[in-house]
Amino acid sequence: MRLSAIWSKISLINKEESGLTLPDTLMGLIVSGAICGVMSVIIVQTNDIVVDNRNHMVTVNQAHNAGYWIQVDTKVAQTVEVDEGVSGLPLTLSWVDWDNTEHEVTYSTQNNELLRTHTVNSGTPSVLAVAGSIDTAPYQTNCEYVDGVLTFTITTTEGSGTHQSSETRVLNYEPRTS
């Protein structure tokens, strides 16, 4: 069979078809619109989850960092002085090293930050912001020293509205005190 005979038979089969019909075009548009709508919802939901997770991780890291520094200083502290106010802050920890170096560390809050002020031998203090986004309300961030145990409660908050995340840690430490 020759090639021209095959082409003539194929052309008879496709003779009645001349393109897409209106229902075919409408179905294509509906399916494309549905796919675009679903993709848009997925993108928005993914963005919301990313923002929520970021805010949560920031609050956890801030609380963890504060706990680390307070633990380091409390473990070597020989004296613990808690302010008599409602929050117990500022908290002052002091100790003398083996070489008679005198250290004093004070924890205080300012502008929603927990500040660590370290002074060696009554010299120039060095200030370190150990945590940000601190809730400075006395019932949220406070400390007390009872029966040889320092209890430090810290609350950090990041974000706003539906994306707000809060983390509260209650830390208990026993200083060296001798």
C-alpha positions in Angstrom: 0.0 0.0 0.0 1.3 3.3 -1.0 1.7 6.3 1.3 -0.8 8.4 -0.6 -3.5 5.8 -0.1 -2.9 5.9 3.7 -3.1 9.7 3.8 -6.4 9.6 1.9 -7.9 7.2 4.5 -6.6 9.3 7.4 -8.1 12.5 5.9 -11.5 10.8 5.6 -11.4 9.9 9.4 -10.5 13.5 10.5 -12.8 15.2 8.0 -15.6 16.0 10.5 -13.3 17.4 13.3 -12.2 21.0 12.9 -11.1 22.0 16.5 -12.3 22.3 20.1 -16.0 22.7 20.9 -17.4 25.2 23.4 -18.0 22.5 26.1 -14.4 21.3 25.7 -13.0 24.8 26.1 -15.3 25.5 29.2 -14.2 22.3 30.8 -10.5 23.2 30.3 -11.1 26.7 31.9 -13.0 25.2 34.9 -10.2 22.6 35.5 -7.5 25.3 35.2 -9.3 27.6 37.5 -9.8 24.9 40.1 -6.1 24.0 40.0 -5.1 27.7 40.3 -7.5 28.2 43.3 -6.2 25.1 45.1 -2.6 26.2 44.5 -3.4 29.7 45.9 -4.8 28.3 49.1 -1.8 26.0 49.5 0.6 28.9 49.1 -1.3 31.1 51.7 -1.6 28.2 54.2 2.1 27.4 53.8 3.1 31.1 54.4 0.9 31.2 57.6 2.6 28.0 58.9 6.0 29.4 58.2 5.3 32.6 60.1 3.8 30.7 63.0 6.8 28.3 63.2 9.3 31.2 63.0 7.6 33.1 65.8 7.5 29.9 67.9 11.2 29.2 67.3 12.2 32.8 68.2 10.3 32.6 71.5 11.8 29.2 72.4 15.3 30.4 71.5 15.0 33.6 73.5 13.8 31.7 76.6 16.5 29.0 76.1 19.3 31.6 75.8 18.1 33.4 79.0 18.0 30.1 80.8 21.5 29.3 79.7 23.1 32.5 81.0 21.2 32.5 84.3 22.3 28.9 84.9 25.9 29.7 84.1 26.0 32.6 86.6 23.9 30.9 89.3 26.0 27.8 89.4 29.1 29.9 90.4 27.2 32.5 92.5 28.1 32.8 96.2 25.6 35.4 97.0 22.1 35.9 95.5 20.2 39.2 95.9 16.7 39.4 94.7 14.9 42.8 94.6 12.1 43.2 97.1 9.7 44.4 94.4 6.9 42.3 92.8 9.1 40.9 90.0 12.3 40.3 92.0 14.3 42.0 89.3 16.9 43.2 89.2 18.6 40.0 90.3 22.2 40.3 91.4 24.6 37.3 91.6 28.2 37.7 92.9 31.2 35.4 93.5 34.9 35.4 94.0 37.1 33.2 91.8 40.0 31.1 93.0 42.4 34.0 92.1 40.3 36.5 94.1 38.7 38.0 91.1 35.3 39.5 92.1 32.4 39.1 89.8 29.0 40.7 89.9 26.2 39.9 87.4 23.0 41.8 87.4 19.9 40.7 85.4 17.3 43.4 84.7 14.7 44.1 82.0 14.7 47.2 79.8 12.7 47.8 76.6 11.4 44.2 76.5 15.0 42.8 76.8 16.6 40.8 79.6 20.0 42.4 80.2 23.0 40.8 81.8 25.5 43.3 83.3 28.8 41.7 84.3 31.3 43.7 86.3 34.8 42.3 87.2 36.7 43.8 90.2 34.3 46.8 90.2 35.6 47.8 86.7 33.7 48.8 83.6 30.5 46.8 83.2 29.8 44.8 80.1 26.2 44.6 79.1 24.7 41.7 77.1 21.1 41.4 75.9 20.5 37.7 76.7 16.9 37.6 75.5 14.5 39.8 73.6 10.8 40.0 73.3 10.4 39.6 77.0 7.1 40.1 78.7 8.1 42.4 81.5 4.9 42.2 83.5 5.8 40.9 87.0 3.5 37.9 86.7 5.2 36.9 83.4 8.9 37.5 84.1 10.1 37.3 87.7 12.4 35.6 90.1 12.5 34.6 93.7 15.1 33.1 96.0 13.6 30.8 98.6 15.3 28.1 100.7 18.5 28.2 98.6 16.7 27.7 95.3 16.5 30.5 92.7 13.3 30.3 90.7 13.3 32.4 87.5 10.2 32.6 85.4 10.6 34.1 81.9 8.0 34.7 79.2 8.8 35.7 75.7 6.3 36.7 73.0 6.8 37.2 69.3 4.4 38.2 66.6 0.9 39.6 66.8 -2.7 38.7 66.1 -3.2 35.1 65.0 0.6 34.7 64.5 1.5 35.5 68.1 3.5 32.9 69.9 4.5 32.8 73.6 6.9 30.7 75.6 7.1 30.5 79.4 9.9 28.7 81.2 10.2 28.2 84.9 13.9 27.6 85.8 15.1 26.4 89.2 18.8 26.6 90.2 20.7 26.0 93.3 23.7 28.4 93.6 27.1 27.5 95.1 26.6 30.0 98.0 29.9 29.2 99.7 
